[in-house]
Amino acid sequence: MKTTLFVALVIPFISFAAFSQIQIGPIDLIKITGTAQTLPQVRGEIKKIDLEQNKLTIKHQEIPNLDMPGMTMVFKVDSKIDVSTFKIADQILFTVDKINGSFIILTLKKAN
């Protein structure tokens, strides 16, 4: 009886402790909210490049998945994207999502 009571009381705490250690990273959040391939491509123009911070200032059209009107703003760029291949005034197509409270560009290419 004591063993059964002990197990009944301890198992929930062990389970909670195990699950509380799980951390969700940016890639996991993309899987939850959608992949870069399912996000809408947005047209924009590069206004400023910050190579040190891996950020771009972009004048962009509406971003439907973020319910954001067109404007000029700064975006962080995914570390897999080489922003040094772009220059100010480049016309671009990009996808962006909100991950861990930041707007992150997930795909980026020059527009034709």
C-alpha positions as a Markdown table, in Angstrom:
| # | Residue | x | y | z |
|---|---|---|---|---|
| 1 | Met | 0.0 | 0.0 | 0.0 |
| 2 | Lys | 2.8 | 2.4 | 0.9 |
| 3 | Thr | 4.6 | 1.6 | -2.3 |
| 4 | Thr | 1.5 | 2.2 | -4.4 |
| 5 | Leu | 0.8 | 5.5 | -2.7 |
| 6 | Phe | 4.5 | 6.6 | -3.1 |
| 7 | Val | 4.4 | 5.8 | -6.9 |
| 8 | Ala | 1.1 | 7.6 | -7.4 |
| 9 | Leu | 2.4 | 10.7 | -5.7 |
| 10 | Val | 5.9 | 10.7 | -7.2 |
| 11 | Ile | 5.3 | 9.8 | -10.9 |
| 12 | Pro | 3.4 | 13.1 | -11.7 |
| 13 | Phe | 6.3 | 15.1 | -10.3 |
| 14 | Ile | 8.9 | 13.1 | -12.3 |
| 15 | Ser | 6.8 | 13.6 | -15.5 |
| 16 | Phe | 6.5 | 17.3 | -14.9 |
| 17 | Ala | 10.2 | 17.6 | -14.2 |
| 18 | Ala | 11.0 | 15.8 | -17.4 |
| 19 | Phe | 8.7 | 17.8 | -19.6 |
| 20 | Ser | 9.7 | 21.1 | -18.1 |
| 21 | Gln | 13.2 | 20.5 | -19.4 |
| 22 | Ile | 12.1 | 20.4 | -23.0 |
| 23 | Gln | 13.1 | 23.5 | -24.8 |
| 24 | Ile | 11.7 | 24.6 | -28.2 |
| 25 | Gly | 14.1 | 26.2 | -30.5 |
| 26 | Pro | 13.5 | 28.4 | -33.6 |
| 27 | Ile | 13.3 | 25.4 | -36.0 |
| 28 | Asp | 10.7 | 23.7 | -33.8 |
| 29 | Leu | 8.6 | 26.9 | -33.7 |
| 30 | Ile | 8.7 | 27.0 | -37.5 |
| 31 | Lys | 7.4 | 23.5 | -37.7 |
| 32 | Ile | 4.5 | 24.6 | -35.3 |
| 33 | Thr | 3.6 | 27.8 | -37.1 |
| 34 | Gly | 4.4 | 26.7 | -40.6 |
| 35 | Thr | 7.4 | 26.2 | -42.8 |
| 36 | Ala | 9.2 | 28.9 | -44.8 |
| 37 | Gln | 7.7 | 27.2 | -47.9 |
| 38 | Thr | 4.2 | 27.8 | -46.7 |
| 39 | Leu | 4.7 | 31.4 | -45.7 |
| 40 | Pro | 3.8 | 34.1 | -48.3 |
| 41 | Gln | 6.6 | 35.7 | -50.2 |
| 42 | Val | 6.7 | 39.4 | -49.6 |
| 43 | Arg | 8.2 | 42.0 | -52.0 |
| 44 | Gly | 10.5 | 44.6 | -50.6 |
| 45 | Glu | 13.5 | 46.9 | -51.1 |
| 46 | Ile | 16.6 | 46.9 | -49.0 |
| 47 | Lys | 17.2 | 50.3 | -47.4 |
| 48 | Lys | 20.0 | 49.4 | -45.0 |
| 49 | Ile | 22.3 | 46.5 | -44.3 |
| 50 | Asp | 23.9 | 45.7 | -40.9 |
| 51 | Leu | 26.4 | 42.9 | -41.4 |
| 52 | Glu | 27.5 | 42.8 | -37.8 |
| 53 | Gln | 24.0 | 42.2 | -36.4 |
| 54 | Asn | 22.8 | 40.2 | -39.5 |
| 55 | Lys | 19.9 | 42.6 | -39.9 |
| 56 | Leu | 18.2 | 44.3 | -42.9 |
| 57 | Thr | 16.1 | 47.4 | -43.0 |
| 58 | Ile | 13.4 | 46.8 | -45.6 |
| 59 | Lys | 10.7 | 48.8 | -47.2 |
| 60 | His | 8.1 | 46.0 | -47.7 |
| 61 | Gln | 4.6 | 45.4 | -48.9 |
| 62 | Glu | 1.9 | 43.9 | -46.6 |
| 63 | Ile | 3.0 | 40.8 | -44.7 |
| 64 | Pro | -0.3 | 38.7 | -44.6 |
| 65 | Asn | 0.9 | 36.0 | -42.1 |
| 66 | Leu | 1.8 | 38.7 | -39.6 |
| 67 | Asp | -1.2 | 40.9 | -40.3 |
| 68 | Met | 1.3 | 43.7 | -40.9 |
| 69 | Pro | 0.7 | 46.6 | -43.4 |
| 70 | Gly | 3.4 | 47.8 | -45.7 |
| 71 | Met | 6.1 | 49.9 | -44.0 |
| 72 | Thr | 9.9 | 50.2 | -43.5 |
| 73 | Met | 11.3 | 48.3 | -40.6 |
| 74 | Val | 14.3 | 46.3 | -39.4 |
| 75 | Phe | 14.4 | 42.5 | -39.6 |
| 76 | Lys | 16.8 | 39.9 | -38.2 |
| 77 | Val | 18.0 | 37.5 | -40.8 |
| 78 | Asp | 18.3 | 33.7 | -40.3 |
| 79 | Ser | 22.0 | 32.8 | -39.8 |
| 80 | Lys | 21.9 | 30.5 | -42.8 |
| 81 | Ile | 21.4 | 33.5 | -45.1 |
| 82 | Asp | 24.4 | 35.4 | -46.3 |
| 83 | Val | 23.3 | 39.0 | -46.3 |
| 84 | Ser | 26.7 | 40.2 | -47.8 |
| 85 | Thr | 25.5 | 39.1 | -51.2 |
| 86 | Phe | 22.8 | 41.9 | -51.2 |
| 87 | Lys | 23.2 | 45.6 | -51.5 |
| 88 | Ile | 21.1 | 48.7 | -50.7 |
| 89 | Ala | 18.3 | 49.3 | -53.2 |
| 90 | Asp | 18.1 | 45.6 | -54.2 |
| 91 | Gln | 14.5 | 44.5 | -54.9 |
| 92 | Ile | 13.9 | 41.3 | -52.9 |
| 93 | Leu | 11.4 | 38.6 | -52.2 |
| 94 | Phe | 11.4 | 37.2 | -48.6 |
| 95 | Thr | 9.5 | 35.2 | -46.1 |
| 96 | Val | 9.3 | 36.2 | -42.5 |
| 97 | Asp | 7.8 | 34.9 | -39.3 |
| 98 | Lys | 7.7 | 35.9 | -35.7 |
| 99 | Ile | 9.9 | 33.5 | -33.7 |
| 100 | Asn | 10.5 | 33.9 | -30.0 |
| 101 | Gly | 9.2 | 37.5 | -30.1 |
| 102 | Ser | 11.4 | 38.6 | -33.1 |
| 103 | Phe | 10.6 | 39.0 | -36.8 |
| 104 | Ile | 13.1 | 36.6 | -38.6 |
| 105 | Ile | 13.6 | 36.5 | -42.3 |
| 106 | Leu | 13.6 | 32.8 | -43.2 |
| 107 | Thr | 14.1 | 33.0 | -47.0 |
| 108 | Leu | 15.6 | 35.9 | -49.1 |
| 109 | Lys | 16.3 | 36.2 | -52.8 |
| 110 | Lys | 16.7 | 39.0 | -55.3 |
| 111 | Ala | 13.5 | 39.7 | -57.2 |
| 112 | Asn | 13.5 | 39.5 | -61.0 |
